[in-house]
């Protein structure tokens, strides 16, 4: 098989390989080719780096969302306490007004 032809096939399969979507047999063929071919190995490393960067960005977004949720929950609890205090005060005022 022509080396360029094989490289094209491997390059087409690399995204699936990095996502773990290829079979064990295909994994073995890709890994064997990556040992021999510098061009395809570099492409794989570039893809792996992009995946790692994407995961880091997702983790940062998730942490930001969690911080925002914690702030939101804190604000809701504070608002709940405030409304409860207002309700108690309103009931006290009604009690005084009705029983005078």
Beta strands, then each sheet from edge to edge (+ up, - down):
end
